[in-house]
Amino acid sequence: MEKKAKQLAELLKVLANENRLMILCVLMKEPKTVSRIAEKVPNITQSALSQHLALLKAHGILDFTKNGQNITYSIADHRVEEIIQTLRKYYCDD
């Protein structure tokens, strides 16, 4: 139980950022390219977006596919999908 609690606490730390929550909200409906994510997340620089995506990817929350120059991101962790689904009524625009 302690190990699972530590893992969940670490996951929640990664999620505890408004930009990362918005990124995940955008990806709930379907995978998107970086440029499409940038269009949907207001007031974020390309550099900041890239850093957030890298962090989410490093923690196994996101997966990606590369097609030429385009990178498409999707949610890889079903626990995150469940958390975002629960939270979406509070902050996601539908």
N, C-alpha and C positions, 0 to 999 in steps of 0.2 A: 504494500500500500504506500509506503514512504517513497519508493522509487517512482511510482506512478504519479504521486503528488508533486514530486520534484520535476518530472517531465512536463506535467501540465502547467506548473508555475513558469517554467522556461518558455513554453509555448505562449502563454498569456503575456509574458514580457515582450515577446516579439510582436504580438498583436496590439500591444498597448501604444499605438501611434495612429493619429487620425489619418495620415496619408496612407499607411499600410491598410487600415480598415477600408478606406475608400477604394484602394486598388483591388482588394479582395471582393468588395461589393460589385465592382465592375466585372470581375471575372466569374461571378456566380452564375450568370446567365449563359456564358459561352467563352471559350478561349479567345484571346484578343492579342493583336500585335502591340508592340510598344507604342507606336504612334496612336493607335486607337485608345489605349489606356490613357495616354497623355491628354487626349481630347476630353476624356470624361472626368479626369481628376483635376479640379481647378487649382490654379496658383501653385503649380509645382514645376520646378525647372527640370530639364532633361537629365541633368546630372543627379539631382535628388531622386528622381524617378528610378534611374538606373541603380542607384545605391539601395533603394528600398527593394527593388526587384531582386538584386543580388543577395540581400540579406534573407528575404523570404525563400529564395532558392536554396541558399546555404543551409537553412533549417528544414529543408524537405517539404516546405509548405507549397511551393510552386514547382511545376515542371515546365519544360519548354521544348519546342521543336523549331528547327531552323530550316528555312526554305529560301535559299539564296541569301539576300541581304536581310530578309524579314525574320524576326524571332517572334513566335507566338507563345504566349504564356497561358497556363491553365492551373487550376488548383489541384494539387497532387494528394493532399492530406484530407481524408474524409472527415476527420474530427473538426478541421477548420471549416469545412462546408457546413457542418451541423451548428457550429458556434455562430457563424455569420448568418445562417438561416434564422437562428433565434434572435440575433441582434438587428436584423435588417429592417424590421418595422420601426426602429428608433432612428436610423440614419440613412438608409439606402433610398435613393430616388428610384421609383419604378417607372 
